Structures are given as structure tokens and as C-alpha cells.
Amino acid sequence: MNIAVIGSGTMGNGIAHVFAQHGFSVSLIDISQPALDRALGTITKNLDRQVAKGSLSDDDKTATLGRLRTFTSLEEGVAGAGLVVEAATENVELKLQIFRDLDRYAPQDAILASNTSSISITRIAAVTKRPAQVIGMHFMNPVPVMKLVEVIRGYATSDTVTAQVMDLSRQLNKIPTEVNDYPGFVANRILMPMINEAIITLFEGVAGVEEIDTVMKLGMAHPMGPLQLADFIGLDVCLAILRVLHEGLGNPKYAPCPLLVNMVMAGRLGVKSGEGFYQYTAGSKELVVAERFRK
């Protein structure tokens, strides 16, 4: 089966990497050729890391890269695809337009999947003429490392398509978990309120950044504290998902903390902007609390 991946950012290049590594021909599609070039550079570096660890041979690396092609034309990129995985920015209107275009250009029997972390698969499917073939494939970051694929059934997704996507996920050496289409699905419906509560705990002065993360790492055996994780995900992404939960479920417990809103408005988005709850310096792995939150 040929795979098309739309979006060459962190998630898109990771999804393309794992499909290509497991023997699939992959078309990686983006509107920007420089973004595609950066994505291929990232994939190459990640493959080099696997070779250095002994989990991949040089021949496997060469074969993986040989299965990747890049396109700036959606129509050309999805021609002949059996599965399309959309991994564009987490923006409702953008995703709906992409799926309208996919419905026109992708082969009639192709499965159309979205890597969305919170947007309704049912809503996405409704803009196509093939809602039974639309499904969610929510990979976790970093894709080559994380085992979970959250497989989200829309209201009209067929049993056959669900079974195919579950099987494809297993072929990638992932563990697929089937969930139904409600705001936040399972992963973010549980994770984002925890992150939001950690931000509220900081906002109300209960404890500092480092203390909150230490409690969760040492007390709950989390590999990363919730504030550091929020920085890693992107505070803008966390805010967008919380707004989907708040609007979709109508429960005030999902309302984003005012501190989170202010940080996003100020452009303090976490790792991607160089500062969130922590400060990030290129080439340094030291975890340093952002100056605003130091005691």
C-alpha cells in the first residue's frame, strides 16, 4: 500500500519515517519545499540515531530514505495512495479544506485519516462523500519512539476501515487502541485537564514550576512533569485542545487557565519559541525555569 502524509512538521515527518522504515512507499506533502527539505534532514538524523544505537542497519537506513518522495502538490502527492494521513496544523478550517480536496484527488477506495489530537473525526468526515472511509490515527510524539496509536472511529467510520487501520498500525510495530469520537478522545481528555490543573496550581501560588513537576515525576512516576510536557507539546496546542474540550463538552472544568491564555498571547509557547515554563537554549539539555517563574 502506498501512503501519503500531509504536513512535514514534527508529527508529519515522524509518521512518514515510521511508514517508510516498515516497508511502505511514502509521499510526504507540504506547500513549502524548504519545509520538506528540513523534514528529510530530520528523518535522516533520526535514522542515524537508530543506526548508532544498533536498532537499524545502514542498509535499512538507505532503504528507508529510498522509499520517501516529496511533493508540493496535493493532487500529485495523493495519486495512487491507499491511505492518506493528514498531519497539518491543528486548525479546524484548514483540516476541513484539506479533506474536501482529498475527497476530490485521492483514489475512491483510499482511506482518509487525520492525526488530529482533538478535532471531531465526524465533523471532518462530513465534508467528504466517503465518511465511512474517514478515521483518526492519532500518533504520539516522538512518533518513531512512542508505541501508541489512538484510532478514532467517526460516527460513520466502517468496521472494515477500522480493522484495516488497526492492522496497519500493528505493521508499524505500534499498539493501536480504538476509541470513539468525542472531544479530546481519550488521550487529551485526560492529559489536558491535568496540564491545565498544574498551570492553575502555579497560577494560584501553591508551588513553583520545578516543585510541581518534581511532585508528578517522583510521586506519580511520570517521565516528564506536566509543565515541562506542556512546553514540549506547545502551549498554543494545549490551549487549542482545551478550547475544543470546553466548547465540545460545555463543562467549565475544561476552561483554560488565564495564565496559559496570557502566555500564548505573549508568544511564550514552550520549546518551539525558546521559553514557556522553562527556558530553552539550543544545544543545552539543562532544564532551567523561565526567569518569570523563578523564586
N, C-alpha and C positions, 0 to 999 in steps of 0.2 A: 504493500500500500504506500502511495506517495502522500507525504504530509506537507501541508503549507502552514507556516506560522506567521501571523501578522503582528508586527511590532518587534523591534530588535533591542529593546531595553533589557533591564536586568532579568525580568521573567521570560521575555521572548527568546533571548539568546540562550538562556538556560534550558528552555523547553526544546529548542532546536538542537542543542548539544545532546540531550539525552536520547532523542529520537534518532539522530544520526549515529550516535555511538552504538545503538542497538539495531543497526542494520537498515534503517528506513532512509529513503531518499527524501531530503527536506528542502523546501523552498522557503527562504526567510525573506519576508516582505516588509519594507518600510518606505515612507515617502522620501527619506533622506539617504543618499548614498554614503555620505560620511558616517552616519549612524550605523549603517550596515557594515562599513569597514571597521568601525570600533567594535561592533559585536563580534566579528570574526576574530579580531585581536583578542577579545576577552575569552572567547571559546578556545582559542589556541593556548592562551596562558593557563586556563583551567585544565585543558588536556595535558599540558606539560607538567602540571602539578600532580595529576594522576600517574603519569609516567614516572615521575620522581619518587612517588610513594610505592611504586611497583604494582599498582592496581590496573595498569594499562600498558600495553607494549607500544613501541614506536610504530610498528606496523599498523596496530589498531588506531593509533592517533592519525596516521596518514589516511587510512581508510575512512575514518570518521569525517575528516575535513573534506575528503573527496566526495562525500555524499551531500554536501551543503552547496546550495546555489542561492544567490541573492537577486532580488527583484525590487524595482521601484514602482512597477506597475502591478496593481492588484489583479487585474484581469489576466495578465500573463502568468503571475505567480501561482494562482489557484487552478489554472488549467491542468486537468489530469489528477487533481488531488482527491484522495478518498476520504481524508479527514483534514479539516481546516481548524486550527486553534488560534483564536483571536486573543492577543495579549497586549492590546493597546492601552492607553491611559484610562484610568478608572473614571470615565465620564460618560454619563448615560446617553446623551445625544450623539456623541461620537460613535459609541458602540452600536446604537440603533442604525446609524447611517452605514457603518461597515457591514452590518448584517443585511441591510437592504441590497447593498452592492454584491455581497457574497451570494445572495439568492439569485441574482442575475448572472453572475460569472462562474460560479462553482458548478461542477458537474451535478446533474439532477440527483444522483444517488449519493452524493458526498454528505458526510456528517459535518455539521457546523457546531463547533464547541467554543465556549468562552472561558477564559481563565479568570473571569471576574471574581473578586473576593466578596461581593455583597449585592450586586445588581441583579434584579429578578431575571431568571432564565425564561420564565413565562412571558415577561414583557418583551425580551429580546426576540423570542421565537415568534411573537405575534406580528412582527413586521416582515416576516418571511411567508412564503407559500408552502413551506415544509416544516411546520412546527414539530412534527414527530421526529425530525432528524436534528433538532437543536438540543444541546445538552451543555452542562457546565463541567469543565475539567479544571478544578482549582488546585494548581500545583503550589508547593510551599517553597519559600526562598531560604537558602540557595537550592535551586532545582536539582543540580547533579548530586546533591548530598541528601536532601530530605526525602523520606520514603513515602509520605502520604500524598495521595491524590484524592481530593474531595470531589466525588462525582455527583453532580446535582441534576436531578430529574425535574424538568419543567412540567407544567400541568399536562402538556400533550406529548411529552417525550415517550417514544415507544419502548417496549420491553427489549426488542431486538437491538435498537441503538444503544440502550443502556448496557446490555450484555457485551456488545462489541467494544464499547469504551472501557468497561471493566477489564476485559481481556487484553486490550491494547496496553492499558496501564500496567498490568502484570508483566507483559512482554518487556516493559522498560525497567523491570525489577523494582516496581513501586507496589505499594499496598493501597488499592483503591477502596474507598468507603462510600457507600451510596447514601445520599441524604435527599430530603425533599426541599422544594424551592420556597423558602420563607426567608425574610430579611436576615442577612448575615449568615445564612445556612447554619452550620454547627460551629465551625472554627471561630469565626469572627463574632458570632452571637455570644460566645463565652469569653473569648480573648479581649475584645474591645471594651466591654464594661469593666474588666479587671484593670486594663491600662488606664481607662478613664478614672476609676476609683483611686488608682495610685497617684494620678495627677491631682485629684481633689484632695488627697491626703497631704500632698506637698503644698497645694494652694491654701489649705487651712492651717498650715504650720504644725502639723502633727509630728513630722520628721523631715529630714533633708533628703536630697536626691540619693546620695550614697547609702544612707541608712535604710530608706525604703527598699532599694534594690538588694541590699545585703539581707534584709529580713526574708525576702522572697527567694533569694538564691540559697541561703543556708537553711532557712526554716521550711521551705516548700520544695527544695531540690530542683528549682528552675535553673537551667543553664545560664540564663540571662535575666536580669531584673526587668520589671515591666517598663521602667522609664528608659533604660538602655534599649530595650526591644522596640519601644515606640520610636526612638531615634533611628533605629535600623530600618524599620518599616517605612518611616517618613511620617512626620506629624500631620502633614496635609492629607495623607492617605487615611490615617487614623480618624481625622476629623470627618472626612467624606463618608467613611463607613458608619461612624456614629450617627451622622445625619440620616443615612439610609435606615438605620435601625430605629431612630427616633420617629421619623416620618412614617415608616412602614408599619411599625407596631403601635404607635401612638401612646407609648408609655414614657412618662417623664424620667424614669430611671436611666434612660438611654441619652438624655440631654448632655451634650459635651460640656466639659468643664470650661468656664470662662478663661482660665489660664491657657488652655490648649488653643482656644479660638484666637486669643491675643498673640500667642507665639506664631501661629500660622500667618496671621495678618502681618506680623513683623518680619516674616521671611525666615524665622528660625525653625527650620524643618527637620533638623537632625543631621544624620551623616551626610546627606546629599548637599546640604548648604554649609556644612562645616561647624554648625552649632545647633544644639537643641537643649536637652537637659545636660548634655556633656559637650565638651569642645573636641573637635577632631582635626588633627594635623596630619597631612599627607606623610606616609612613611612611618608614622608612630602608632604603636598598638597600646600605648599607655592610656588608661581611662581617666580623663580629667573632667571634673564637674565644671560646668559653664560658670563663668565669673558671677553672673547674676544670682546663681543659687548657692554660692559659697558662703559659709558662715563667717 
